[in-house]
Amino acid sequence: MITIENLGLAPRLHPISCQLNGSQLVGIIGPNGAGKSTLLSLLAGQLSATQGRVAFGGDNWLEASALRRRQSLSFMPQQPHADGALTVAAVLQVGLVNLSLSTAVTAEIARVTELLALQPLLQRTMASLSGGEQRRVHLARALLGDLPWLVLDEPIASLDIHYQLQMMELLRAQARTGKLVMVALHDLSLAARFCDTLLLLDQGVLRAVGEPAQVLSDENLAAAFRIQARWLCTEQGVGWLPQLLQDTD
Ligand SMILES: Nc1ncnc2c1ncn2[C@@H]1O[C@H](COP(=O)(O)OP(=O)(O)OP(=O)(O)O)[C@@H](O)[C@H]1O
């Protein structure tokens, strides 16, 4: 479990507080510029907070050593980078070595390779891959070491619908193994369908946190996104028909 207390970065993110249990897939949603990446980057230690604390495993996570951070939290930024000249296999090897874990390298790389169906790509260079293929490699890299806290900024951006569904299932399965999995998402229908908890950010403010049905209320959708939506619930899942509000441009 993590407890976020008044975590903020002026002027981009107003102080936010919430508690998130492990074993959950948590979606961070909100319009462009709402502060999603800022929040995730603060948790990942890529940005320094101007105030607040984060309790994770007892102490203030924001003051944890670099090694503890590296071995507890896996971060995939919105625009992950890897040297284009490296093969996929090399990217995964370097990623694992950087974690300084005692994990068996070959077995761990085989594990994430299988999870992301990367076998056919292992000997290709990163530069030779499509955008979606590269994203799957970055996702595999984020899963290396089986760390307890995954923080992924738009992990399904640029994936086709097959891989979007597969990734959301995979991330939910990762959460079910006891991890806290936090993902920034723009697809609210997939967020509603797969996430246990949603955090809705709007103009740097935490507007709502809770179960998807509560957070994706008519009022919140209108205020944050200036849309209205009809939700379609079937046994297979949730879909929706979003529309611009009448009085918006
Ligand atoms: N490097 C930066 N320096 C100053 N302000 C920034 C910087 N990066 C982002 N911002 C601002 O911080 C606010 C939050 O940005 P952030 O990237 O966290 O939004 P986001 O919700 O992730 O948006 P998007 O959906 O467009 O990715 C925005 O107003 C943005 O303009």
The ligand as an ORCA input file, in Angstrom:
! r2SCAN-3c Opt
* xyz 0 1
  N       9.119     20.549    -18.276
  C       8.065     21.284    -17.918
  N       8.248     22.542    -17.454
  C       7.203     23.309    -17.078
  N       5.923     22.903    -17.152
  C       5.691     21.675    -17.626
  C       6.742     20.803    -18.041
  N       6.198     19.645    -18.459
  C       4.866     19.781    -18.328
  N       4.562     21.004    -17.830
  C       3.226     21.526    -17.534
  O       2.717     20.827    -16.409
  C       1.330     20.597    -16.589
  C       1.067     19.102    -16.441
  O       1.722     18.437    -17.509
  P       1.730     16.855    -17.603
  O       2.727     16.490    -18.652
  O       1.906     16.291    -16.253
  O       0.246     16.587    -18.109
  P      -0.411     15.231    -18.605
  O      -1.702     15.091    -17.850
  O       0.534     14.115    -18.540
  O      -0.766     15.609    -20.108
  P      -0.844     14.740    -21.480
  O      -2.140     13.976    -21.415
  O      -0.904     15.820    -22.514
  O       0.373     13.894    -21.562
  C       0.940     21.157    -17.949
  O       0.390     22.438    -17.743
  C       2.264     21.257    -18.668
  O       2.252     22.351    -19.587
*
